[in-house]
Each structure stands twice: as C-alpha cells, then as structure tokens.
C-alpha cells in the first residue's frame, strides 16, 4: 500500500511534523528499540506478540494530558489558533464549530481509551551499550533491549488500524509554533483544499488534533526519542488485534495483542521475528551471561539464524 500524490499533499498540510520525521526515518534507514524487562522480552519472542497498554498506565503520569493542554491553549488562546480557525472558515463556513463539537465528544475517549506500544530511535553507537537513561527507567533488575527494523512501523498500511507516530517533545510555546505551521499550510493551500470534500477536511483536522494529543510529550523526556504505535478501538476497530485482560505489576488491565505475523495482502510485511529483530542487548544485570544464553536460545526457537551474533551484553557499570 502506498499513498497517492493527493494523500501525500494532504498529509504534508495537516501533519507536517509527523511527515518530516517519517521522511527522516526512512532516509536514514532507522532502527527502533524497545527497552523492557527480561520477562516481557521473553514473552514477545516466545509468543510472537506484543501488548498494547492503555496510555494511562505509562511511566509519565501526564501522558496524553500534556498534549491536550497544549492543544487547548494553542487553539483557544494563541494567535496561531485564530489564524487556524480563520483559515478553516475561509475553506468552509461553519466547519470549525463542527470540528469542535466532534473533538469535544471524543476528547475523553482519546484520553482514557488509547492503547500504545512505545519504542525509541536507536543509534549505531548504542549497539553495544544501549542507552543508560532507558536502562534506568525501564529495565528493572534485568533489562533487555530489542532492536528492530523500523520499516514495518513506517509502512502506510491500515492492516492493524494501529498507527506509528513520532513523539513531539514540546512546551506550550513550541506547540503553538508547530500549530501555526498547520495554519499557514491551510492558508497557503486554500485552492487545493477547497476542491476536497468538506467531510474529509473535517476528519483530517480532527485526526490532527487526536494525534497531537496522543503524541505530544513534556520536553523533559526528549532524550527518549520515542515513537508510538497507537490504537483507538472506539474510532478504528481492528479485526487483527486481540483484546485481553492481563495482570501487569499486580494490576489487572485491558490490553490489545499485536501478533507478529505478516499480512501481505494489506501491505504489512517484515514484522515476523526473523526479519523484525536485528539485535538483542542484555542490560546491566546480576546474571548477564545467563541472560545472554537464554536469549540466544529464544532467538533460535523463533527461527533466527546465528543468534549468537545478534545478542550482546552491555557492560555499563550500573548498580542495582
């Protein structure tokens, strides 16, 4: 599946930050990495599935709320918000009222019923050590980092109804500047946008608001270089994801499972473990060699050839 020239043009207008980051990731042949504990990493490899968790269970207690606060301030109070509303009204009279009503109806659902998988951009210089801040935050007593090919995350497919988005680390002022870019894009592309269906434009604006809420994070977390795979079951129902209830750290909670198997007919390939997993980094631990052997065996069980060449032990001297 690929975007048409018209779809690309619309994406550049309404999602300029996401589009620029996507282009960079593709150009750089980026890899992503998922930092987790050894138990969770073993479950991913053995069961060939990953779990999407509710945004409210993430480490940052302001997940989603920070983005909503930024959007509300920019839209209602900032000069960029007025420019944005004026540009939309110049396209279709009354459309801002429609968008506001729709967004307000869905606002609580976006906050409470969004499910995420979080990964980070992985740099070559981190291949043998990993990233210290991530080991500290996510690895618990025995951490494992799963380094993956980013291409499947970046494919333009609707197969899962779950979509990859780069996190934007923005203050209120930073957010307003990004918001103004969209307002300027709409004003510049007035003729093209007026040739489009009114409902399509309203939906694109609504989705730009939704993604802004889900993907905007406090700038203090910038070093995480995070991307998210986000699923909104109330808005886009998937027939491929499996709903389940699991106990995680003593808390029973709803999750959605993504099965690591290709769906080539719908443009999703490269997510099976032998193709997806490029490297395993064993984090600072009391038993690093035991973990090394276990994950070599797990990769072998998953069909990965020469697993010993793909598992490394980080020697960061982090005391637990």
C-alpha positions in Angstrom: 0.0 0.0 0.0 1.3 3.5 -0.9 -0.1 7.0 -0.6 -1.4 8.7 -3.7 0.2 12.1 -4.6 -3.0 13.8 -3.3 -2.9 11.9 0.0 0.8 12.9 0.4 -0.1 16.5 -0.2 -2.8 16.4 2.5 -0.5 14.7 4.9 2.1 17.4 4.5 -0.6 20.1 5.1 -2.2 18.6 8.3 0.6 16.5 9.7 3.9 18.4 8.9 5.8 17.3 12.0 4.9 13.7 11.5 5.7 13.8 7.8 9.1 15.4 8.3 10.1 12.8 10.9 8.8 10.0 8.8 10.9 11.2 5.8 14.0 11.4 8.0 13.4 7.9 9.5 13.0 6.4 6.0 16.0 8.2 4.6 18.2 7.2 7.5 17.0 3.6 7.4 16.3 4.0 11.1 16.1 1.2 13.6 13.8 1.3 16.6 14.4 -0.3 20.0 12.1 -1.4 22.8 13.5 -1.3 26.3 11.8 -3.7 28.7 12.5 -6.3 31.4 13.7 -9.8 30.6 10.3 -11.4 31.4 8.5 -9.2 28.9 11.2 -9.6 26.2 11.0 -13.4 26.6 7.2 -13.3 26.2 7.5 -11.2 23.0 9.9 -13.7 21.4 8.3 -16.9 22.6 4.7 -15.9 22.0 5.4 -13.8 18.9 3.2 -11.0 20.1 3.4 -7.6 21.7 0.9 -5.9 24.0 -0.6 -2.5 23.7 -1.3 -0.9 27.0 -3.6 1.9 28.0 -1.9 5.3 27.8 -2.9 5.9 31.5 -0.6 3.2 32.6 2.6 4.7 31.0 5.5 5.9 33.1 4.8 9.6 32.5 1.7 10.4 34.6 0.9 13.3 32.3 0.7 11.0 29.2 -2.0 12.5 26.8 -3.0 15.2 29.3 0.1 17.3 28.4 -0.8 17.2 24.7 -4.4 18.1 25.4 -3.3 21.1 27.5 -1.0 22.3 24.7 -3.7 21.9 22.1 -6.4 23.6 24.1 -4.1 26.6 24.8 -2.9 27.0 21.2 -6.4 26.6 19.7 -8.3 28.9 22.2 -5.8 31.4 23.3 -2.9 31.7 20.9 -2.6 33.9 17.8 -1.9 30.7 15.9 -5.3 29.4 17.0 -7.1 32.4 15.5 -5.2 32.1 12.3 -6.0 28.4 12.2 -9.7 29.0 12.7 -9.8 31.8 10.1 -8.0 29.6 7.5 -10.6 26.8 8.0 -13.6 29.1 7.9 -12.2 30.5 4.6 -12.5 27.0 3.2 -15.9 26.0 4.5 -18.1 28.3 6.6 -19.1 26.8 10.0 -16.5 23.9 9.8 -14.7 24.9 13.0 -17.9 24.6 15.0 -18.4 21.1 13.6 -14.8 20.1 14.4 -15.0 21.5 17.9 -18.2 19.5 18.6 -16.7 16.3 17.3 -13.5 16.7 19.1 -15.2 17.5 22.4 -17.4 14.4 22.1 -14.3 12.2 21.6 -11.9 14.0 23.9 -12.5 11.8 27.0 -12.3 8.6 24.9 -8.9 9.7 23.5 -7.7 10.3 27.0 -9.0 7.0 28.5 -9.2 4.6 25.6 -6.0 4.9 23.7 -3.6 1.9 23.6 0.1 2.2 22.9 3.4 0.5 22.3 6.4 2.7 22.8 9.7 2.3 21.1 12.8 4.6 20.7 15.0 5.6 17.8 18.2 3.5 18.0 21.6 4.9 17.1 24.5 2.8 15.8 26.7 4.0 18.7 24.3 2.4 21.1 24.6 -1.1 19.5 26.8 -2.5 22.3 25.8 -0.5 25.3 22.3 0.7 24.9 21.1 3.9 26.4 21.8 4.4 30.2 18.7 6.5 30.8 16.5 3.9 29.3 18.1 1.1 31.3 17.4 3.1 34.4 13.8 3.8 33.5 12.5 0.6 32.0 14.7 -2.4 32.7 14.0 -3.1 36.4 16.5 -5.7 37.7 17.2 -7.4 34.4 16.7 -5.4 31.3 16.7 -6.3 27.6 16.6 -4.1 24.6 15.1 -5.4 21.4 16.5 -3.6 18.4 14.2 -3.8 15.4 13.9 -2.8 11.7 11.8 0.4 11.6 10.5 -0.2 8.1 7.3 -2.2 9.2 6.5 0.6 11.6 6.7 3.2 8.9 4.7 1.4 6.2 1.5 3.2 5.1 -0.9 0.4 5.9 -4.3 0.1 7.6 -3.9 -3.6 8.3 -3.9 -3.2 12.1 -5.8 0.1 12.4 -2.8 0.9 14.7 -0.5 3.7 13.5 3.0 4.8 14.2 3.6 8.4 15.2 6.8 10.2 16.4 6.6 11.8 19.8 7.0 15.6 19.8 8.7 17.0 22.9 7.1 20.4 23.1 6.5 23.2 25.6 3.3 25.3 25.2 5.3 27.8 23.1 6.9 25.1 21.0 3.4 23.6 20.4 2.0 26.9 19.3 4.8 27.3 16.7 4.0 23.8 15.3 0.3 24.6 15.3 1.0 27.8 13.3 2.7 25.8 10.7 -0.5 23.9 10.0 -2.5 27.2 10.0 0.0 28.6 7.4 -0.3 25.4 5.3 -4.0 25.6 5.2 -3.9 29.3 4.2 -1.3 28.6 1.5 -3.2 25.6 0.1 -6.7 27.1 0.1 -7.5 26.4 -3.5 -6.4 22.8 -3.3 -8.3 22.2 0.0 -11.5 23.8 -1.3 -11.5 21.2 -4.1 -11.7 18.5 -1.5 -14.7 17.1 0.3 -15.8 19.1 3.3 -16.2 15.9 5.5 -12.7 14.8 4.5 -11.1 18.1 5.7 -13.1 18.0 8.9 -11.9 14.4 9.6 -8.3 15.3 8.8 -8.4 18.2 11.3 -10.0 16.0 13.9 -7.3 13.4 13.4 -4.5 16.0 13.5 -5.9 17.1 16.9 -6.1 13.5 18.1 -2.5 12.7 17.1 -1.3 15.9 18.6 -2.9 14.9 22.0 -1.5 11.4 21.8 2.0 12.2 20.6 3.0 15.4 22.4 5.1 14.9 25.5 6.9 17.1 28.0 10.3 18.3 26.7 12.0 16.9 29.8 11.6 13.4 28.2 13.3 14.4 24.9 16.3 12.0 25.3 13.9 9.0 24.9 13.5 9.8 21.2 10.2 8.0 21.3 7.8 6.8 18.7 4.4 5.3 19.5 2.1 2.7 17.8 -1.3 3.9 18.8 -4.7 2.2 18.6 -8.1 3.8 19.3 -10.6 0.9 19.4 -13.6 3.2 19.6 -12.6 5.1 16.5 -10.9 2.5 14.2 -11.9 -1.1 15.1 -9.3 -3.7 14.1 -10.1 -7.3 13.2 -6.4 -8.2 13.7 -5.8 -7.1 17.3 -6.9 -9.3 20.1 -8.4 -7.8 23.3 -7.4 -9.5 26.5 -7.0 -8.9 30.3 -3.7 -9.4 31.9 -2.2 -8.7 35.3 0.8 -6.4 34.9 2.8 -5.5 38.1 -0.2 -6.6 40.2 -2.8 -4.5 38.2 -5.4 -6.3 36.1 -5.9 -4.3 32.9 -7.2 -4.5 29.4 -4.5 -4.9 26.7 -4.6 -5.4 22.9 -2.2 -8.0 21.4 -0.4 -7.5 18.1 0.6 -10.8 16.6 4.0 -10.7 14.9 2.9 -12.1 11.6 2.8 -10.5 8.2 -0.4 -9.5 6.4 1.0 -9.1 2.9 -2.5 -8.6 1.3 -2.9 -5.5 3.3 0.7 -4.1 2.9 2.1 -5.2 6.3 5.3 -7.2 6.0 8.5 -7.6 7.9 7.0 -7.9 11.4 7.8 -11.6 11.8 10.7 -12.1 14.3 13.4 -13.3 12.0 13.0 -10.2 9.9 12.0 -7.7 12.5 14.6 -8.3 15.3 18.0 -7.1 14.4 19.7 -7.2 17.8 19.2 -8.0 21.4 21.1 -6.1 24.1 21.3 -7.5 27.5 21.2 -4.7 30.0 23.1 -4.3 33.3 22.2 -7.3 35.4 23.4 -9.6 38.1 23.3 -12.6 35.7 24.3 -11.2 32.2 25.8 -14.4 30.8 22.7 -16.4 31.9 20.5 -13.9 30.1 22.8 -14.0 27.0 22.4 -17.7 26.6 18.7 -17.7 27.3 18.1 -15.0 24.6 20.3 -16.8 22.1 18.1 -19.9 22.6 14.9 -17.8 22.4 16.0 -16.3 19.0 16.9 -19.7 17.8 13.5 -21.0 18.7 11.9 -18.1 16.8 13.7 -19.1 13.7 16.6 -16.5 13.8 19.8 -17.8 12.3 23.2 -17.3 14.0 21.6 -15.9 17.2 25.0 -15.6 18.9 25.9 -12.8 16.5 22.8 -10.8 17.4 22.9 -10.9 21.2 25.3 -8.6 23.1 25.8 -7.8 26.7 26.0 -4.2 27.7 28.9 -3.5 30.1 27.6 -0.3 31.5 28.5 -0.5 35.2 25.1 0.3 36.5 24.5 -0.8 40.1 21.1 -2.1 41.0 
